[in-house]
Amino acid sequence: MYYFAIRLGYFLGFASFVYLFAMIAFNAGSQGSISQPEDGNAIGKVIINSIVCVGASSVTALLFHRFVIERSKEGWDYDNGLNGSFVGMVSKKYKS
């Protein structure tokens, strides 16, 4: 059973990476074209904003869960970091 839980964690990490890559492509594709001179700068800003939003929300979820919700436990929770990254991807998508 423990071996299955480790493998499931690897799968969740890989699936969240694939979803992150797809969301970056989706957000960058919202520009519509890259034929104008300033389109590359706009797409670069979108990609950087997506990555920063995902990272910040993941760290915030980890810190909030560790220091506010479960103060008595020691250690960090991998699943909450992944959930925070999904929240960051979705909030970036609906923010613009």
Biotite code that builds the C-alpha atoms (Angstrom):
import biotite.structure as struc

atoms = struc.array([
    struc.Atom([0.000, 0.000, 0.000], chain_id="A", res_id=1, res_name="MET", atom_name="CA", element="C"),
    struc.Atom([2.836, 2.382, 0.840], chain_id="A", res_id=2, res_name="TYR", atom_name="CA", element="C"),
    struc.Atom([4.481, 1.707, -2.528], chain_id="A", res_id=3, res_name="TYR", atom_name="CA", element="C"),
    struc.Atom([1.259, 2.639, -4.302], chain_id="A", res_id=4, res_name="PHE", atom_name="CA", element="C"),
    struc.Atom([1.082, 5.947, -2.413], chain_id="A", res_id=5, res_name="ALA", atom_name="CA", element="C"),
    struc.Atom([4.606, 6.845, -3.524], chain_id="A", res_id=6, res_name="ILE", atom_name="CA", element="C"),
    struc.Atom([3.798, 6.055, -7.133], chain_id="A", res_id=7, res_name="ARG", atom_name="CA", element="C"),
    struc.Atom([0.580, 8.057, -6.906], chain_id="A", res_id=8, res_name="LEU", atom_name="CA", element="C"),
    struc.Atom([2.572, 11.065, -5.685], chain_id="A", res_id=9, res_name="GLY", atom_name="CA", element="C"),
    struc.Atom([4.888, 10.817, -8.691], chain_id="A", res_id=10, res_name="TYR", atom_name="CA", element="C"),
    struc.Atom([1.895, 10.583, -11.003], chain_id="A", res_id=11, res_name="PHE", atom_name="CA", element="C"),
    struc.Atom([0.245, 13.623, -9.430], chain_id="A", res_id=12, res_name="LEU", atom_name="CA", element="C"),
    struc.Atom([3.434, 15.632, -9.799], chain_id="A", res_id=13, res_name="GLY", atom_name="CA", element="C"),
    struc.Atom([3.788, 14.673, -13.451], chain_id="A", res_id=14, res_name="PHE", atom_name="CA", element="C"),
    struc.Atom([0.109, 15.362, -14.163], chain_id="A", res_id=15, res_name="ALA", atom_name="CA", element="C"),
    struc.Atom([0.318, 18.799, -12.565], chain_id="A", res_id=16, res_name="SER", atom_name="CA", element="C"),
    struc.Atom([3.414, 19.581, -14.670], chain_id="A", res_id=17, res_name="PHE", atom_name="CA", element="C"),
    struc.Atom([1.550, 18.598, -17.842], chain_id="A", res_id=18, res_name="VAL", atom_name="CA", element="C"),
    struc.Atom([-1.435, 20.725, -16.769], chain_id="A", res_id=19, res_name="TYR", atom_name="CA", element="C"),
    struc.Atom([0.882, 23.672, -16.047], chain_id="A", res_id=20, res_name="LEU", atom_name="CA", element="C"),
    struc.Atom([2.440, 23.349, -19.494], chain_id="A", res_id=21, res_name="PHE", atom_name="CA", element="C"),
    struc.Atom([-1.023, 23.204, -21.097], chain_id="A", res_id=22, res_name="ALA", atom_name="CA", element="C"),
    struc.Atom([-2.219, 26.267, -19.174], chain_id="A", res_id=23, res_name="MET", atom_name="CA", element="C"),
    struc.Atom([0.867, 28.227, -20.196], chain_id="A", res_id=24, res_name="ILE", atom_name="CA", element="C"),
    struc.Atom([0.228, 27.283, -23.826], chain_id="A", res_id=25, res_name="ALA", atom_name="CA", element="C"),
    struc.Atom([-3.445, 28.210, -23.478], chain_id="A", res_id=26, res_name="PHE", atom_name="CA", element="C"),
    struc.Atom([-2.677, 31.578, -21.904], chain_id="A", res_id=27, res_name="ASN", atom_name="CA", element="C"),
    struc.Atom([0.051, 32.361, -24.434], chain_id="A", res_id=28, res_name="ALA", atom_name="CA", element="C"),
    struc.Atom([-2.222, 31.324, -27.289], chain_id="A", res_id=29, res_name="GLY", atom_name="CA", element="C"),
    struc.Atom([-4.792, 33.870, -26.210], chain_id="A", res_id=30, res_name="SER", atom_name="CA", element="C"),
    struc.Atom([-2.668, 36.526, -27.923], chain_id="A", res_id=31, res_name="GLN", atom_name="CA", element="C"),
    struc.Atom([-3.942, 35.193, -31.239], chain_id="A", res_id=32, res_name="GLY", atom_name="CA", element="C"),
    struc.Atom([-0.874, 35.908, -33.351], chain_id="A", res_id=33, res_name="SER", atom_name="CA", element="C"),
    struc.Atom([2.838, 36.507, -33.172], chain_id="A", res_id=34, res_name="ILE", atom_name="CA", element="C"),
    struc.Atom([3.197, 38.424, -36.429], chain_id="A", res_id=35, res_name="SER", atom_name="CA", element="C"),
    struc.Atom([3.449, 41.919, -34.932], chain_id="A", res_id=36, res_name="GLN", atom_name="CA", element="C"),
    struc.Atom([6.704, 43.185, -33.380], chain_id="A", res_id=37, res_name="PRO", atom_name="CA", element="C"),
    struc.Atom([5.311, 43.566, -29.840], chain_id="A", res_id=38, res_name="GLU", atom_name="CA", element="C"),
    struc.Atom([3.498, 40.210, -29.740], chain_id="A", res_id=39, res_name="ASP", atom_name="CA", element="C"),
    struc.Atom([6.587, 38.406, -28.461], chain_id="A", res_id=40, res_name="GLY", atom_name="CA", element="C"),
    struc.Atom([6.873, 40.762, -25.490], chain_id="A", res_id=41, res_name="ASN", atom_name="CA", element="C"),
    struc.Atom([3.199, 40.302, -24.631], chain_id="A", res_id=42, res_name="ALA", atom_name="CA", element="C"),
    struc.Atom([3.454, 36.508, -24.793], chain_id="A", res_id=43, res_name="ILE", atom_name="CA", element="C"),
    struc.Atom([6.602, 36.595, -22.659], chain_id="A", res_id=44, res_name="GLY", atom_name="CA", element="C"),
    struc.Atom([4.779, 38.633, -19.997], chain_id="A", res_id=45, res_name="LYS", atom_name="CA", element="C"),
    struc.Atom([1.865, 36.198, -20.041], chain_id="A", res_id=46, res_name="VAL", atom_name="CA", element="C"),
    struc.Atom([4.175, 33.201, -19.574], chain_id="A", res_id=47, res_name="ILE", atom_name="CA", element="C"),
    struc.Atom([6.147, 34.836, -16.754], chain_id="A", res_id=48, res_name="ILE", atom_name="CA", element="C"),
    struc.Atom([2.933, 35.949, -15.021], chain_id="A", res_id=49, res_name="ASN", atom_name="CA", element="C"),
    struc.Atom([1.549, 32.416, -15.237], chain_id="A", res_id=50, res_name="SER", atom_name="CA", element="C"),
    struc.Atom([4.660, 30.871, -13.716], chain_id="A", res_id=51, res_name="ILE", atom_name="CA", element="C"),
    struc.Atom([4.891, 33.476, -10.942], chain_id="A", res_id=52, res_name="VAL", atom_name="CA", element="C"),
    struc.Atom([1.187, 33.084, -10.129], chain_id="A", res_id=53, res_name="CYS", atom_name="CA", element="C"),
    struc.Atom([1.510, 29.306, -9.881], chain_id="A", res_id=54, res_name="VAL", atom_name="CA", element="C"),
    struc.Atom([4.622, 29.492, -7.736], chain_id="A", res_id=55, res_name="GLY", atom_name="CA", element="C"),
    struc.Atom([3.220, 32.116, -5.386], chain_id="A", res_id=56, res_name="ALA", atom_name="CA", element="C"),
    struc.Atom([-0.059, 30.300, -4.876], chain_id="A", res_id=57, res_name="SER", atom_name="CA", element="C"),
    struc.Atom([1.709, 26.991, -4.285], chain_id="A", res_id=58, res_name="SER", atom_name="CA", element="C"),
    struc.Atom([4.025, 28.493, -1.659], chain_id="A", res_id=59, res_name="VAL", atom_name="CA", element="C"),
    struc.Atom([1.116, 30.325, -0.039], chain_id="A", res_id=60, res_name="THR", atom_name="CA", element="C"),
    struc.Atom([-0.913, 27.128, 0.171], chain_id="A", res_id=61, res_name="ALA", atom_name="CA", element="C"),
    struc.Atom([2.027, 25.254, 1.691], chain_id="A", res_id=62, res_name="LEU", atom_name="CA", element="C"),
    struc.Atom([2.726, 27.949, 4.272], chain_id="A", res_id=63, res_name="LEU", atom_name="CA", element="C"),
    struc.Atom([-0.926, 28.415, 5.180], chain_id="A", res_id=64, res_name="PHE", atom_name="CA", element="C"),
    struc.Atom([-1.495, 24.701, 5.633], chain_id="A", res_id=65, res_name="HIS", atom_name="CA", element="C"),
    struc.Atom([1.705, 24.197, 7.605], chain_id="A", res_id=66, res_name="ARG", atom_name="CA", element="C"),
    struc.Atom([1.515, 27.151, 9.972], chain_id="A", res_id=67, res_name="PHE", atom_name="CA", element="C"),
    struc.Atom([-2.228, 27.874, 10.266], chain_id="A", res_id=68, res_name="VAL", atom_name="CA", element="C"),
    struc.Atom([-4.199, 24.675, 9.733], chain_id="A", res_id=69, res_name="ILE", atom_name="CA", element="C"),
    struc.Atom([-1.859, 21.989, 11.107], chain_id="A", res_id=70, res_name="GLU", atom_name="CA", element="C"),
    struc.Atom([0.411, 23.763, 13.540], chain_id="A", res_id=71, res_name="ARG", atom_name="CA", element="C"),
    struc.Atom([1.074, 20.674, 15.664], chain_id="A", res_id=72, res_name="SER", atom_name="CA", element="C"),
    struc.Atom([2.440, 18.475, 12.866], chain_id="A", res_id=73, res_name="LYS", atom_name="CA", element="C"),
    struc.Atom([5.962, 18.620, 11.558], chain_id="A", res_id=74, res_name="GLU", atom_name="CA", element="C"),
    struc.Atom([6.720, 18.439, 7.879], chain_id="A", res_id=75, res_name="GLY", atom_name="CA", element="C"),
    struc.Atom([5.219, 19.674, 4.661], chain_id="A", res_id=76, res_name="TRP", atom_name="CA", element="C"),
    struc.Atom([2.324, 18.318, 2.623], chain_id="A", res_id=77, res_name="ASP", atom_name="CA", element="C"),
    struc.Atom([2.999, 17.654, -1.064], chain_id="A", res_id=78, res_name="TYR", atom_name="CA", element="C"),
    struc.Atom([-0.678, 17.471, -1.997], chain_id="A", res_id=79, res_name="ASP", atom_name="CA", element="C"),
    struc.Atom([-1.445, 20.941, -0.674], chain_id="A", res_id=80, res_name="ASN", atom_name="CA", element="C"),
    struc.Atom([1.359, 22.394, -2.763], chain_id="A", res_id=81, res_name="GLY", atom_name="CA", element="C"),
    struc.Atom([-0.146, 20.796, -5.853], chain_id="A", res_id=82, res_name="LEU", atom_name="CA", element="C"),
    struc.Atom([-3.616, 22.047, -4.965], chain_id="A", res_id=83, res_name="ASN", atom_name="CA", element="C"),
    struc.Atom([-2.210, 25.530, -4.515], chain_id="A", res_id=84, res_name="GLY", atom_name="CA", element="C"),
    struc.Atom([-0.594, 25.362, -7.943], chain_id="A", res_id=85, res_name="SER", atom_name="CA", element="C"),
    struc.Atom([-3.923, 24.415, -9.525], chain_id="A", res_id=86, res_name="PHE", atom_name="CA", element="C"),
    struc.Atom([-5.584, 27.347, -7.794], chain_id="A", res_id=87, res_name="VAL", atom_name="CA", element="C"),
    struc.Atom([-2.891, 29.646, -9.169], chain_id="A", res_id=88, res_name="GLY", atom_name="CA", element="C"),
    struc.Atom([-3.398, 28.355, -12.693], chain_id="A", res_id=89, res_name="MET", atom_name="CA", element="C"),
    struc.Atom([-7.145, 28.822, -12.539], chain_id="A", res_id=90, res_name="VAL", atom_name="CA", element="C"),
    struc.Atom([-6.976, 32.262, -10.916], chain_id="A", res_id=91, res_name="SER", atom_name="CA", element="C"),
    struc.Atom([-4.512, 33.446, -13.574], chain_id="A", res_id=92, res_name="LYS", atom_name="CA", element="C"),
    struc.Atom([-6.802, 32.138, -16.276], chain_id="A", res_id=93, res_name="LYS", atom_name="CA", element="C"),
    struc.Atom([-9.851, 34.019, -15.018], chain_id="A", res_id=94, res_name="TYR", atom_name="CA", element="C"),
    struc.Atom([-8.010, 37.141, -13.908], chain_id="A", res_id=95, res_name="LYS", atom_name="CA", element="C"),
    struc.Atom([-7.343, 38.501, -17.387], chain_id="A", res_id=96, res_name="SER", atom_name="CA", element="C"),
])
